[in-house]
Amino acid sequence: MAPIAWKPEYSVGDPAVDHEHRELVDLVNVAAAAILDHRPDADIDRSFGDLLRAISAHFAHEELQMQRAAYDQFPPHKADHERLIDALREIMDDPGDHAAEATARRLTAALEAWFSDHFRTHDARLHRRLGPHDH
């Protein structure tokens, strides 16, 4: 199974945000590798926890920026964040058939599809509206 690769279409045009997004992609790949390498459950749980914490922190920061800017697309953008958190928790809580390959594939497929759509639509629109800003 190939890890998620950064794609040019993931870029939102703000180097700091793109860097954060690349870090999230890297954390997905670390979690998938932990599963595929049959690392101890504690290592897998830690990699999922690291991913969930990083995504949650990124979303919280982004949502604060949207609120401060009175961003008119805040509700659907936040709802899309919540969909990803729910999907990630579902994978963490119920890895399905417990086959490492299937669980890792489910994780990367779900997050890659979400990243591709969310970065290209919601985040690109938001960061065009906000312009460069502190992260």
N, C-alpha and C positions, 0 to 999 in steps of 0.2 A: 504494500500500500504506500503510495507516494504521499509525502506531507503536503500541506497547503503551501503553495508558492505565492509570493506577493505578485500581483498583477497590476499593470499600469492603470487599469480601470478602477482599482481600489483607491487611487489617489484622489484626495479632495482638494488639492491645490494649496494646502497649508502644510509646510514641512513638519511643524511640531505635531500636528494631528496625524499626519501620515506616519510619523515615527511611533506614536502611541498605537496606531492601528497595526503597524508591523509587529510591535511587541505582543499584541493580542494574538496575532496569527502565530507567532513563535510559541506562545504559551499553549495554544491548541496543539501544535505539533509536539511539544514536550509531553503533554498529557497522553496523546495518542501513542507516542513512543514508549511511555511507561507501561501502557496497556499491552502493546505488542511485544515488549521485551519480558513480559510476565514478571515484572518487578513486584515486590511485596505489596500487599493491599495498602499498607501505610504510605508507601511512595506514590501509588496511584491516587489515593485520597488526597495527599498533599499537592500533587500536580493539579487535580481538579479544583482543590481549594484555592491554589494560587491563581488559576484561570478565573474562577468565579469572583475572587476579590478584585483582580485587576479590571475585569469587565465592569463590575459594580462600581468601582471607584471612577472609572472613565465615564460611565453613564451619569453618575451623580454630578460630576464636574460639568459635563456637557449640559445636563438638565438645568443646573444652576445658571449657566451662561444663557440658556434659552429664556429662563424666567426673567433674568435681569434685563435682557434685551426685548422683553415682551414679544417674543417670537410667536408669530401667528400659527405656526405649524407645530407648536409644542405638544398638544395632545396626541396627534398621530405618531409623532417622533418618539415620545415617551412610551406609547403603547407598543411600538416596534421593539424598543429596548426590553420591555417586560416580556414580550414573546420569546426573545432570545434567552433571557434568564430562566423562563419556564422550561424551554427546550433543554437547556443545559442541566437544570436540576432533574428533569425527567431522565436524562441519560445517566446522570450520576446515581440516581435513586434506583433505577431499573435498567441495568445494562442489557436486558433482553435475554438472549440465550446464553450469556456468559462466555461466549467464544470471543477470545481476544480480538481476532481480526474483524469480526462483525461489530463489536463495540467500538473499536477504533475507527472503523469505516463510518459508522453511524455518527460519531462525534465530528469527524472532519467533514463529512458530507453536509450535516446540518449547519455547522458553523461557516463552512465555505459558501454555501448557498445564501445564508443570511448576510455574511460580510459583503458578498458580491452585490446583492440588492440594496442593502442598507447604506453602505459606503457611497454607492453610485447615486442613490436617490436622496434619502433623508440627509445624510451628512454633507454631501456635495452642496445641496441647496442651503443648508444651515451655514456652512462656512463661507459660501459666496455672500450670504447676507451679513454675517458678522465680520468678515474680513479677518486679517491676521490678528491674533490676540494671544494673551498669555495662557499657558496650559499648565 
